[in-house]
Amino acid sequence: MDEIGIDLSGRTPREVSTETLNDCDVVATMGCSTLELDADSVEVRDWALDDPDGQDFDAVRTIREEIEERVIALFDEFVDDA
């Protein structure tokens, strides 16, 4: 992420509670999701991305770019629906 100007050195992953996610309209997971959300109110999209752990820089870069493309497309959906 540093190569695109995002410093994550002081950041650590955080867990988001199921209660918080149940308040969302759409939840995107990155693969291997074990979420049990209220299917009537939350649309879950499993993007099934490769795990970047242990991958070389080129593979991680590809995963990062795929995430970026999917997030942009998701935001575009929301803008189009507004």
For each residue, the residues with C-beta under 8 A, 3 or more apart:
1: 4 6 7 8 64
2: 5 6 7 8 9
3: 61
4: 1 64
5: 2
6: 1 2
7: 1 2 10
8: 1 2 11
9: 2
10: 7
11: 8
12:
13:
14:
15:
16: 20 21
17: 20 21
18: 21 22 35 36 37
19: 22 23
20: 16 17 23 24
21: 16 17 18 24 27 35 37 42
22: 18 19 37 38 41 42
23: 19 20
24: 20 21 27 42
25: 41 42 43
26: 42 43 44 45 74
27: 21 24 35 37 42 43 44 45
28: 44 45 46 47 70 71 74
29: 32 33 35 44 45 46 47
30: 33 47 48 49 67
31: 46 47 48 49 50 51
32: 29 51
33: 29 30 44 46
34:
35: 18 21 27 29 44
36: 18
37: 18 21 22 27 42 44
38: 22 41 42
39: 42 44
40:
41: 22 25 38
42: 21 22 24 25 26 27 37 38 39
43: 25 26 27
44: 26 27 28 29 33 35 37 39
45: 26 27 28 29 74
46: 28 29 31 33
47: 28 29 30 31 66 67 70
48: 30 31
49: 30 31 63 66 67
50: 31 55 59 63
51: 31 32 54 55
52: 55 59 60 63 64
53:
54: 51
55: 50 51 52 59 60 63
56: 59 60
57: 60 61
58: 61 62
59: 50 52 55 56 62 63
60: 52 55 56 57 63 64
61: 3 57 58 64 65
62: 58 59 65 66
63: 49 50 52 55 59 60 66 67
64: 1 4 52 60 61 67 68
65: 61 62 68 69
66: 47 49 62 63 69 70
67: 30 47 49 63 64 70 71
68: 64 65 71 72
69: 65 66 72 73
70: 28 47 66 67 73 74
71: 28 67 68 74 75
72: 68 69 75 76
73: 69 70 76 77
74: 26 28 45 70 71 77 78
75: 71 72 78 79
76: 72 73 79 80
77: 73 74 80 81
78: 74 75 81 82
79: 75 76 82
80: 76 77
81: 77 78
82: 78 79
